[in-house]
Amino acid sequence: MTGDPGLQPERTRLAWRRTLLTLTGVTVLLVRLALTGGRAGAALAGLAVLGWLGTLAVTWRRATGTGPRRAQRWSFPLTALAAAGLALLGVVLVLRGQR
């Protein structure tokens, strides 16, 4: 199946936007969960927001096609690292809440 090559950039932008939207939802849930944990929870919420902001900066450049080409080649690994970090943070928060 061959598609219109002119649509590839649009599909790529939409994929990056979906990724950012998903990470936004996860971050909001992590912050909500973390803020019930006092000072340590607030620190974890801060880490979640920092990870999300970093992902926002990277994916925004990738989704809009702006910024230097050199920076775009790191967008996927950095986004994957941020997603893994948010997942690990979520596991820590859930395990912490089960005590």
N, C-alpha and C positions, 0 to 999 in steps of 0.2 A: 504494500500500500504506500503510495507516494502522496505527500501532502504539498501544500503550497509553501515553497521555501520562504516566501515573504511573511508568512504567519509565525515562523519560528521565533523571532525576537519577541513577539507578543506573547506566545506561550511561555517563553522563558520568564518574562516580566511577571506574568500571572502566577507562575509557580513560585517565584521568590516572594511575591506578596502573600500567597497562601501560607508559605513557610513562616513569614513574619507574623501573620494573623494567628497562627497556631501557637507560636512562641509567646505572643502577647497574652493569649488566654491562659496558657500554663503559668506565666509569670504572675498574672492577677490572682490565680488560685494559690500559688505559692506564697505570695505576699499576704493574702488573707489568712492562710494557715499559719504563717510565721508570726504574724502580729499578735496571735493569742499566746505566744510563748515568752513574754517579757523581754528583757534586754537581749538575750541570745536570739530570740525570735526576730527582733528588730534588726539585728546584725545579719541574719540569714535573709531577711526581706531585702535589706540593702544589697547583698550579694546578688540576689535574683534580679533586682532592678538594674544593677550595673551590667550584668550579663545580657539583659534584654537591650539596654542602651547600646552596648557594643554590637550586638546583632543588628539592631536598627541601623546603625551607621553603615555596617558592611552591606546589608541587604538593600538598603535604600540606593546606594550607588549601583549595585548590580541590577536592581529592578528598573532604575531610570536610565541606565546606560551612561551615567556621568562619572566623572573621576578618571584617574589615570588607569590605563589598561593593566599596568603592573599590579595595582591594588585589587583588581577584579579577579585575578587568578587565585588569590587567597580567600575569596569570599566563601567558597564552599567549605574548605576545611575549618575556617573560623566559625561558620554557622553550625557545622556539625559539632564542633567542640563546645559551643555555647549550648546547643540542645542537650548534649550529653551532660554538661555541667548542671543544667536546670533539672534534668532527670535525676541526677545524683542528689541534688539538693532536695528534691521532692521526696526521695527515699529516706533521706536523713530526717526530714520533718515528720514523715509518717511514723517512722520508727521511734522518734523522740516523743511523739504524741501518744504512743501506746504504753508508756510507762505508767 
